[in-house]
Amino acid sequence: LTGGFAPLSQYLGAADYETVLTRMRLADGQLWPMPIVLDLDEAQAARLAPGVEISLQRPDGLPLATMTVAEWFRPDPRREALAVYGTDDPRHPGVAALFARGPVTVSGPLRISSEERRQWAAATDFPPEYRSPAELRRLLNGRPTVAFQTRNPLHFAHMAITQKALARVEDGQLLLHPAVGPTKAGDVDAAYRMRAYRLVLPHYPAGRVHLAALPLAMRMAGPREALWHALIRRNYGASHFIVGRGHADPGGLEGGLFYPPFAAQELLAAHADEAGIVPIFVGEHVYSARRRRYVTPDELEVDEAVEQISGTELRRRLANREEVPDWFSPPEVIACLRRAYRGADNRGLVLWLTGLSGSGKSTMAGMLARRLEAMDQRTVTLLDGDVIRRFLSKGLGFSRADRDENIRRIGFVASLAARHGGIAIVSAISPYRNARAEARALVEDNGGLFVEVHAAASLQTCLTRDAKGLYARA
């Protein structure tokens, strides 16, 4: 609705969805590589009818837009995965998210509930650097603009790449346009990344760099996503777009890249004229100790020594409070990131004890809490199923849907404890694997470690204990 996804003005209907999958185009022929759909579960879909109005809301219930239902359909998620991601392996994060979608997608005209409410929601949901497409185009003022997409903090190698790209554009300016929506598990939280981006701005020429936050979820779709990112930056006013090797790549299952290293560049090159943006293709950069700067491999002399630190190695050093060389990143950025990467001694932890009533979950949880409080510096929160039922899930019954909702609520509270580096010990009857998996995902998405423990007491033992009289009443 803001124009960031132009030419889209609504979620895809069946005809557009089909041609996006097969030809990377809308049904009218316009270039668009990614399926953008609104999914519903079966209960929601059962209430659909042509002309029905659907309120699109934030998680807190604030209405942001209204859809007038025009059509709905059931896409084939496996077919979509193969078309967009080139795989149906659920270990690919984009495929996993796709398979978790509701079975029905709905489309129809959209209208904003109120412009004032949209602006207020943007101010509360996004970093201060957020600009709508219209706002950013006004700021850029029609000047040649080189946009840089990232989901990672910027270090000296990124600065070298972006400054070289900027030097290729006469009277150009640089737009650092990081995605601040959901990214890949293990990525630095957007709030810390934005702090780190602010710290690198003084390293660029004054007056030639802008920082703006893009509220976009990464799909990790490689080549298609690179083309999509270019179209989005065109809509925000950029004239040029930097694309490196492995753009929007989730990483291979056995290490390395998932997609061919230059596939993203090749796809964008084939469609650049139609996309209306000039691609700037960049390659790998390494640090030359002799020259004391970053260079491309083809600039190196024979046997010239180079230095590199992988993302994995950087995360290990940050988590273990080890030194990061000053040639790699500004010290103020490293200091910021150290606060984002918690070591094993201060990372959030959720111990999830499940089992039958009377299996000993609560007893073990209490003993664990007392022991951890005595030996660990982290705050320990005990989330007992019976207490949760009284204070957080009062009114829920014991149907599968209500049990899943109860576990979802416990998982949410536990994830908040983990996010702030605490320990949450959960003791709850949680018999369904999908609900436990959802709780695990909540915790891990917040940077915590999730450990599931099954209190495997036999039914006969539980019957003998029956302190709450549950089995006697059954």
BELWOCOR-V674754 format. One record per pair of residues at least 6 apart in sequence whose C-alpha atoms are under 8 Angstrom apart, sorted by the first residue. I is the first residue (numbers start at 1). J is the second residue. If there is no record, write none. Layout:
I_J, I_J
This chain:
1_9, 1_10, 1_110, 1_111, 1_112, 2_132, 2_133, 2_134, 3_9, 3_133, 3_235, 4_132, 4_133, 4_232, 4_235, 4_236, 5_231, 5_232, 5_235, 6_232, 6_235, 7_30, 9_109, 9_110, 10_107, 10_108, 10_109, 10_110, 11_36, 11_37, 11_38, 11_106, 11_107, 11_108, 12_35, 12_36, 12_37, 12_106, 12_107, 13_37, 13_71, 13_72, 13_73, 13_106, 13_107, 13_108, 14_71, 14_72, 14_73, 15_26, 15_27, 16_25, 16_26, 16_27, 17_26, 17_35, 19_25, 19_26, 19_27, 20_26, 20_27, 20_32, 20_33, 20_34, 20_35, 21_33, 21_34, 21_35, 21_80, 21_83, 21_84, 22_83, 23_33, 24_31, 24_32, 24_33, 24_34, 25_31, 25_32, 25_33, 26_32, 31_274, 31_275, 32_228, 33_224, 33_225, 33_227, 33_228, 34_84, 34_224, 34_225, 34_228, 37_105, 37_106, 37_107, 38_105, 38_106, 38_107, 39_101, 39_102, 39_103, 39_104, 39_105, 39_106, 40_101, 40_102, 40_103, 40_104, 40_105, 40_106, 41_102, 41_103, 41_104, 42_102, 42_103, 42_104, 45_104, 48_69, 49_69, 50_68, 50_69, 50_70, 50_71, 51_68, 51_69, 51_70, 52_68, 52_69, 53_66, 53_67, 53_68, 53_69, 54_66, 54_67, 54_68, 54_69, 55_63, 55_64, 55_65, 55_66, 55_67, 56_63, 56_64, 56_65, 56_66, 56_67, 57_63, 57_64, 57_65, 58_64, 63_113, 64_112, 64_113, 64_114, 64_117, 64_118, 65_110, 65_111, 65_112, 65_113, 65_114, 66_110, 66_111, 66_112, 66_113, 67_107, 67_108, 67_109, 67_110, 67_111, 68_108, 68_109, 68_110, 69_106, 69_107, 69_108, 69_109, 70_106, 70_107, 70_108, 70_109, 71_106, 71_107, 71_108, 72_104, 72_105, 72_106, 72_107, 73_104, 73_105, 73_106, 74_103, 74_104, 74_105, 75_103, 75_104, 75_105, 77_98, 77_99, 78_88, 78_99, 81_87, 81_88, 81_95, 81_98, 82_88, 84_221, 84_224, 85_94, 85_95, 85_220, 85_221, 85_222, 87_95, 88_95, 89_95, 89_96, 90_96, 90_99, 91_253, 92_250, 93_184, 93_219, 93_220, 93_250, 94_219, 94_220, 94_221, 112_118, 122_130, 123_130, 126_180, 126_213, 126_215, 127_191, 127_194, 127_213, 129_211, 129_212, 129_213, 130_212, 130_213, 130_214, 130_215, 131_212, 131_213, 131_214, 132_236, 133_235, 133_236, 133_237, 134_236, 136_236, 136_237, 137_236, 137_237, 140_237, 142_237, 143_171, 143_172, 143_173, 144_169, 144_170, 144_171, 144_172, 144_173, 144_238, 144_239, 144_240, 145_172, 145_173, 145_174, 145_175, 145_237, 145_238, 145_239, 145_240, 146_165, 146_166, 146_169, 146_172, 146_173, 146_174, 146_175, 146_238, 146_239, 146_240, 146_241, 146_242, 147_174, 147_175, 147_176, 147_177, 147_233, 147_238, 147_239, 147_240, 147_241, 147_242, 148_162, 148_174, 148_175, 148_176, 148_177, 148_178, 148_241, 148_242, 148_243, 149_176, 149_177, 149_178, 149_179, 149_229, 149_242, 150_177, 150_178, 150_179, 151_178, 151_179, 151_180, 151_183, 151_187, 152_178, 152_187, 152_188, 152_193, 153_188, 153_193, 153_196, 153_197, 154_196, 154_197, 154_200, 154_329, 155_328, 155_329, 155_330, 155_333, 156_294, 156_327, 156_328, 156_329, 156_330, 157_285, 157_286, 157_287, 157_294, 157_328, 160_294, 161_282, 161_285, 162_174, 162_242, 163_204, 165_242, 165_280, 166_172, 166_173, 166_174, 172_208, 173_208, 173_209, 173_210, 174_208, 174_209, 174_210, 175_209, 175_210, 175_211, 175_212, 175_238, 176_209, 176_210, 176_211, 176_212, 177_211, 177_212, 177_213, 177_214, 178_212, 178_213, 178_214, 179_213, 179_214, 179_215, 179_216, 179_217, 179_218, 180_190, 180_213, 180_214, 180_215, 180_216, 180_217, 181_190, 181_214, 181_215, 181_216, 181_217, 181_218, 182_216, 182_217, 182_218, 183_217, 183_218, 183_219, 184_218, 184_220, 184_250, 185_444, 185_445, 186_445, 186_447, 188_340, 188_341, 189_340, 192_336, 192_337, 192_340, 193_337, 195_336, 196_333, 196_336, 196_337, 197_211, 198_211, 199_332, 199_333, 200_330, 200_333, 201_209, 218_248, 219_225, 219_248, 220_248, 220_249, 220_250, 221_248, 221_249, 221_250, 222_246, 222_247, 222_248, 222_249, 222_250, 222_259, 222_263, 222_264, 223_247, 223_248, 223_259, 223_263, 223_264, 223_265, 223_267, 223_268, 224_264, 224_267, 225_247, 225_248, 225_264, 226_243, 226_247, 226_248, 226_264, 226_265, 226_268, 227_264, 227_267, 227_268, 227_271, 230_241, 230_275, 230_277, 231_275, 231_276, 231_277, 233_241, 234_275, 234_276, 234_277, 238_277, 239_276, 239_277, 239_278, 240_277, 240_278, 240_279, 240_280, 241_277, 241_278, 241_279, 241_280, 242_279, 242_280, 242_281, 242_282, 243_264, 243_265, 243_279, 243_280, 243_281, 243_282, 244_265, 244_281, 244_282, 244_283, 244_284, 245_261, 245_262, 245_263, 245_264, 245_265, 245_282, 245_283, 245_284, 246_257, 246_259, 246_260, 246_261, 246_262, 246_263, 246_264, 247_264, 249_257, 249_258, 249_259, 250_257, 250_258, 251_257, 251_258, 252_258, 252_259, 265_281, 268_279, 269_279, 272_278, 272_279, 283_296, 284_296, 284_297, 285_294, 285_295, 285_296, 285_297, 286_294, 286_295, 286_296, 286_297, 286_306, 286_307, 286_308, 287_293, 287_294, 287_295, 287_306, 287_307, 287_308, 287_327, 288_294, 288_295, 288_304, 288_305, 288_306, 288_307, 289_305, 289_306, 289_307, 290_305, 292_327, 309_328, 314_324, 315_341, 317_323, 317_324, 318_324, 318_334, 318_337, 318_338, 318_341, 318_342, 318_343, 319_338, 319_341, 319_342, 319_343, 319_344, 320_343, 320_344, 321_338, 321_343, 324_334, 342_421, 346_377, 346_378, 346_421, 346_422, 347_418, 347_421, 347_422, 347_447, 347_448, 347_449, 348_417, 348_418, 348_419, 348_420, 348_421, 348_422, 348_423, 348_447, 348_448, 348_449, 349_418, 349_421, 349_422, 349_423, 349_424, 349_448, 349_449, 349_450, 349_451, 350_414, 350_415, 350_418, 350_423, 350_424, 350_425, 350_426, 350_443, 350_448, 350_449, 350_450, 350_451, 351_423, 351_424, 351_425, 351_426, 351_450, 351_451, 351_452, 351_453, 352_425, 352_426, 352_427, 352_428, 352_450, 352_451, 352_452, 352_453, 353_361, 353_365, 353_425, 353_426, 353_427, 353_428, 353_452, 353_453, 353_454, 353_455, 354_361, 354_427, 354_428, 354_429, 354_430, 354_431, 354_452, 354_453, 354_454, 354_455, 355_361, 355_428, 355_429, 355_430, 355_431, 355_454, 355_455, 355_456, 355_457, 356_429, 356_455, 356_456, 356_457, 356_459, 356_462, 357_429, 357_462, 357_466, 357_470, 358_461, 358_462, 358_463, 358_465, 358_466, 358_467, 359_455, 359_456, 359_457, 359_458, 359_461, 359_462, 360_455, 360_457, 361_427, 361_428, 361_455, 362_384, 362_427, 365_382, 365_425, 365_426, 365_427, 366_382, 368_425, 369_380, 369_381, 369_382, 369_425, 372_380, 373_379, 373_380, 378_421, 378_422, 378_423, 379_421, 379_422, 379_423, 380_422, 380_423, 380_424, 380_425, 381_417, 381_422, 381_423, 381_424, 381_425, 382_424, 382_425, 382_426, 383_410, 383_414, 383_424, 383_425, 383_426, 383_427, 384_426, 384_427, 384_428, 385_426, 385_427, 385_428, 385_429, 386_428, 388_394, 388_410, 389_396, 389_406, 392_409, 393_406, 393_409, 396_402, 396_403, 396_406, 397_403, 403_430, 404_430, 404_432, 404_435, 407_428, 407_430, 407_435, 407_436, 407_439, 408_435, 408_438, 408_439, 410_426, 410_439, 411_438, 411_439, 411_440, 411_442, 411_443, 412_439, 412_442, 412_443, 414_424, 414_426, 414_443, 415_439, 415_442, 415_443, 415_444, 415_446, 415_448, 416_443, 416_446, 417_423, 417_424, 418_424, 418_443, 418_446, 418_447, 418_448, 418_449, 419_443, 419_446, 419_447, 419_448, 421_448, 430_436, 440_450, 443_449, 443_450, 444_450, 463_471, 466_472
